[in-house]
Amino acid sequence: MNVVVLISANAEWEAVKPLFPNAPITHTPFGESIHPAPAPSHLKPENPTPDPWNLTLLHSNWGKISSAAVMQYAIDHLSPDLLVNLGTCGGFEGCVSQGDVILVERTFVYDILELMEEGDITPFYASDLDLGWIAEPYPFPVRRGALASADSDLLPEKIALLKSKGAIAADWESAALAWVAQKNKVRLLILRAVSDVVHEQGSDAYNNYEVFRERTREIMKLLFDQLPGWLSSVRL
C-alpha cells in the first residue's frame, strides 16, 4: 500500500526528522521529503513498524495554501492509496483535554469573510471524511470530531461560534487537506493531538513557543508510534 504522510507546521516537521535519522532527505517544489521512510528509530524491534507499506513523508508546510498545493502534488506525482496527516491542534476548553488525539471526521474553514451573502461560515470548503474503511475497534483511543481551520492561531472570541458549528478543536491546515482529498476521491486519515487548550484568556502556549515545541515533539513521537496500528486497520 502506497502511503503518503503529510506533516504541516515547521515545528512538527522538525520533530519528525529525528525519528528517521538514516533516511535520505530529498526535496519537492514545496519542501523536504523523506522516502523511503523506514521504521522510526525509537521503535523497539518487537514493535510493529511501517515497513510493509511504501511510506513517503512530505513537509506540506503551514497554512491552507501550501497544504492544498502539496496535497495535489502528492496525489498527482505519488499516486497514494492512502493519505495521512499527523499533527497538532488547539482544543476548546470543555470539549477536549491536552494530549487528546482527535480522529477528524469533518472539517470547515472559518476565516473567509463574505459580506454579500448571509452566513458567518461558508459551507463550500466544508468536508465530511469517510472513515468507513478503518476497521473498528480502533487501535488506540481517539476522539472523533470536527476540526475548524483558519490561517490564524485560534482566537478565544471565535470559540463559541466554532462550538456552535460542531467543532471541538482548530488548526491551520486540515480543512484544506480534506477538501482537496475529497475532490480527488482519495482516502485521508487525519489524526491531530491537542497541544494546548484555548480558553477565554488564551492558552499557555501563546507567546511561549518553547512550550508548543516541546509538546509537539511528544505528540509527533506518539502519533508515529501509533501509525503502524492505524495502517494495519485499513480495509483494503
TAPEHU-V657084 format. One record per residue. RES is the residue in three letters. NEAR is the number of other C-alpha atoms within 12 Angstrom. D_CENTER is the distance of its C-alpha to the mean C-alpha in whole Angstrom. Layout:
# TAPEHU-V657084
res & near & d_center
RES & NEAR & D_CENTER
RES & NEAR & D_CENTER
This chain:
# TAPEHU-V657084
res & near & d_center
MET & 21 & 20
ASN & 29 & 18
VAL & 36 & 15
VAL & 44 & 12
VAL & 45 & 9
LEU & 49 & 8
ILE & 46 & 7
SER & 45 & 7
ALA & 36 & 10
ASN & 25 & 13
ALA & 28 & 13
GLU & 38 & 10
TRP & 35 & 12
GLU & 27 & 15
ALA & 32 & 14
VAL & 41 & 13
LYS & 32 & 16
PRO & 23 & 19
LEU & 28 & 18
PHE & 28 & 19
PRO & 18 & 22
ASN & 16 & 24
ALA & 22 & 22
PRO & 18 & 23
ILE & 21 & 21
THR & 18 & 22
HIS & 17 & 21
THR & 23 & 19
PRO & 17 & 21
PHE & 24 & 17
GLY & 26 & 17
GLU & 26 & 17
SER & 33 & 16
ILE & 33 & 17
HIS & 29 & 19
PRO & 26 & 21
ALA & 34 & 18
PRO & 28 & 20
ALA & 34 & 20
PRO & 35 & 18
SER & 22 & 22
HIS & 21 & 21
LEU & 23 & 21
LYS & 11 & 25
PRO & 11 & 27
GLU & 8 & 27
ASN & 18 & 23
PRO & 23 & 22
THR & 27 & 20
PRO & 31 & 18
ASP & 24 & 21
PRO & 17 & 22
TRP & 27 & 20
ASN & 26 & 20
LEU & 36 & 16
THR & 40 & 15
LEU & 45 & 13
LEU & 45 & 12
HIS & 43 & 12
SER & 42 & 10
ASN & 35 & 11
TRP & 34 & 11
GLY & 29 & 12
LYS & 34 & 12
ILE & 25 & 15
SER & 29 & 14
SER & 36 & 10
ALA & 32 & 13
ALA & 29 & 15
VAL & 40 & 13
MET & 47 & 12
GLN & 31 & 16
TYR & 28 & 17
ALA & 36 & 15
ILE & 32 & 17
ASP & 17 & 20
HIS & 15 & 21
LEU & 25 & 19
SER & 24 & 19
PRO & 30 & 17
ASP & 30 & 17
LEU & 36 & 14
LEU & 41 & 10
VAL & 43 & 7
ASN & 46 & 4
LEU & 46 & 4
GLY & 51 & 4
THR & 50 & 7
CYS & 51 & 8
GLY & 46 & 12
GLY & 42 & 13
PHE & 40 & 17
GLU & 25 & 20
GLY & 17 & 21
CYS & 28 & 18
VAL & 32 & 16
SER & 24 & 17
GLN & 30 & 16
GLY & 29 & 14
ASP & 32 & 13
VAL & 35 & 10
ILE & 42 & 9
LEU & 39 & 9
VAL & 42 & 8
GLU & 32 & 12
ARG & 38 & 12
THR & 45 & 11
PHE & 41 & 14
VAL & 37 & 15
TYR & 39 & 17
ASP & 27 & 18
ILE & 21 & 21
LEU & 14 & 24
GLU & 14 & 27
LEU & 10 & 30
MET & 8 & 32
GLU & 9 & 31
GLU & 10 & 30
GLY & 15 & 27
ASP & 20 & 25
ILE & 26 & 21
THR & 22 & 21
PRO & 21 & 21
PHE & 18 & 20
TYR & 29 & 17
ALA & 32 & 16
SER & 30 & 14
ASP & 31 & 15
LEU & 33 & 13
ASP & 21 & 16
LEU & 26 & 15
GLY & 18 & 18
TRP & 21 & 18
ILE & 24 & 17
ALA & 17 & 20
GLU & 17 & 21
PRO & 14 & 21
TYR & 22 & 18
PRO & 19 & 18
PHE & 25 & 16
PRO & 19 & 16
VAL & 26 & 14
ARG & 27 & 14
ARG & 29 & 13
GLY & 33 & 13
ALA & 39 & 12
LEU & 51 & 10
ALA & 49 & 12
SER & 43 & 11
ALA & 34 & 14
ASP & 25 & 15
SER & 22 & 16
ASP & 31 & 15
LEU & 36 & 16
LEU & 29 & 20
PRO & 25 & 21
GLU & 16 & 24
LYS & 28 & 21
ILE & 32 & 20
ALA & 22 & 23
LEU & 23 & 22
LEU & 32 & 18
LYS & 25 & 19
SER & 15 & 22
LYS & 27 & 20
GLY & 24 & 18
ALA & 38 & 15
ILE & 43 & 14
ALA & 54 & 12
ALA & 51 & 11
ASP & 48 & 8
TRP & 38 & 9
GLU & 44 & 7
SER & 58 & 6
ALA & 43 & 10
ALA & 42 & 11
LEU & 54 & 9
ALA & 42 & 10
TRP & 34 & 13
VAL & 35 & 14
ALA & 40 & 13
GLN & 28 & 15
LYS & 22 & 18
ASN & 23 & 18
LYS & 21 & 18
VAL & 30 & 16
ARG & 36 & 14
LEU & 44 & 10
LEU & 40 & 8
ILE & 47 & 5
LEU & 44 & 5
ARG & 49 & 5
ALA & 44 & 8
VAL & 41 & 11
SER & 40 & 12
ASP & 38 & 15
VAL & 34 & 17
VAL & 34 & 18
HIS & 26 & 22
GLU & 17 & 25
GLN & 15 & 25
GLY & 23 & 22
SER & 27 & 20
ASP & 20 & 21
ALA & 27 & 19
TYR & 22 & 20
ASN & 12 & 22
ASN & 14 & 22
TYR & 16 & 19
GLU & 15 & 20
VAL & 18 & 19
PHE & 30 & 16
ARG & 27 & 16
GLU & 21 & 18
ARG & 29 & 15
THR & 37 & 12
ARG & 30 & 14
GLU & 27 & 15
ILE & 34 & 11
MET & 40 & 10
LYS & 30 & 14
LEU & 31 & 13
LEU & 41 & 10
PHE & 43 & 12
ASP & 28 & 15
GLN & 29 & 14
LEU & 36 & 13
PRO & 28 & 16
GLY & 24 & 17
TRP & 35 & 14
LEU & 38 & 15
SER & 25 & 19
SER & 21 & 18
VAL & 28 & 18
ARG & 16 & 21
LEU & 14 & 22
